[in-house]
Amino acid sequence: MRWTRRRSVVAALVGLGLAGWTIFAFLTSVTNPSVREAGGLKIYLYPTLTGAPRTGDNNFEIKVLDREGRPVDGASVNVRYTMTGMSGMEARTLGARAVTQGIYETTLSLSMAGTWEVGVTVERPGVAPVTVSFPVQVQ
C-alpha cells in the first residue's frame, strides 16, 4: 500500500513539474520582449495575449524604465508603424494607454505578413522626446 502511494505522489510531482515547465516555456516564448535604450530610457516592446504577431489586430505592451530601472509613469507614449519596403503604405500613428507603473498598451492592426517597423516615442514634461524603432516580424 505504501509503495503505491509513493508512486502516486512521485507521479503527481513529476506531472506538476512538467506542466510548470511547459507553461514557463510558452510564456517566455510569447512575451520575449525587444529592448532599446535611448535618452536615459529602456523601452521594451512585446506582444501580449496574441503571442507571436500575426496578421490582424495584435496587442502590444510597451514597458518604459528610467536609467535606474524605475518605471516611468505619466509619459505620453505614441506608436507609429508601417510595413518595411512598402513605400505606398501610409504609416499609422496611435497613442498607447497607461496600464500600470511604466506599462503602456496598444493594439496594432498589421494587415500583411512580413517585417513591420514600429517606432515608439516617449514624451515627458521638461525632457526631450525619445524615439526608438523595433522591427516586428508578422506571420
N, C-alpha and C positions, 0 to 999 in steps of 0.2 A: 504494500500500500504506500509506504513512504517513497519508494523508488518511483512510482507512477506520479506522485505529487511533485517530486523534484523535477522530473522530466517535464511536467506541465508548466512549472514555474520557469524553468530554463527556456522552454519553447516560447513562452509568452514574452520573456525578456528579450530574446533574440528577435522575435517579431516586432516588438516595440522599437528596438534599436534600428532595424531595417526600415521601418516606416518613418522614423525620425530622420534617418539619413536621406531617404528618398525625398521627403518634404524639404529638407535643407538644400539638397542639390537642385531641386526645382526652383525654389525661391531665389537662390543665388544666381541661377542662370537667367531668370526672368528679370530680376532687378539689378542686373550688372550695370552700374552707372558709368557714364563717361564723365570725366572731370577736366576742367580748365581753370587755370589760375591767371588772374589779371587784376590790376588795380588794388592789390591787397585783399582780394576775394578769392575764394574757391567756389566754383559754381559747378554743380553736378546736374546732369540731365539723365533721367532714366524712365523707361516705360513702366506703367503700373497697370494692374488688372488685366491688360490685354496681352501681356507677355511680349514676345518679340514683335516689333512693329509690323503691321500688315496693312494692306490697302483698306481704306475706310477710316473711321474715327478711331483714334488712339489716345488714351490718357497718358499724360506725362507728368512727372513731378520734377521740380527744379529745387534743389537744395542750395542755399546761399549761406556761406560761412565767412567770417572775417579772418584776418591773418592769424589770430589766436585760436581759431576753430570754434568760435562762438556763433550761434545762429544770428543772421541779420534779419531783423523784423522791421516792418514799416517801410519797406522798399517798394517801389513801383517796378514790377518785372514784366517786360514785354517780350514777345516771341515773334520773330519774322522768319518765315520758311518758304523755300522754293525747291523745286527739283533741279539737281545738278545737271547741266548740259541742255536744259530746256529754255533757250533764250526767249521763246514766245510765251512762256508761262509766267504770269504775273505773281510776284511774291505776295504772300498773305501775312498780315500783321494782326496780332491779337494780344490782349493782356492775360496775365496769369493771376489767379486769385490766391490770396494768402490763406493757408490752411492751418498752420500751427507755426511754432518757432522756427523761422528760417526756411519753411517748406511752402512752396507755391505750386499750384497745379493748373494745367490747361489741357484742352483736347485739340489735337491736331488732326485735320482731315487730309489724309495722304491718299491722293486719288490714283496713284500708279506705283507699281513695284519699281525699285531702283534706289539710287542714292539721293537723299534729300539733304539740303544744307539748312540747319536750324540755328539761327542766331538768337542769343539771349542777351537782352540789355537790362541791367540793373541800375536804377536811378534812386539816389538817396539825397535828401536835402543837404546842401552845402558841400557836396562831394561830386566830382566829375562822374558822369555815367560810365559804366563799364560794360563793354560788349564782347562776348566770346561766341565762337562758332563751333558747331558739332556736326559731323557727318552722321546721318541716320540711314541705315540700310533697311528698306522696306521689302518684305517678301510678297 
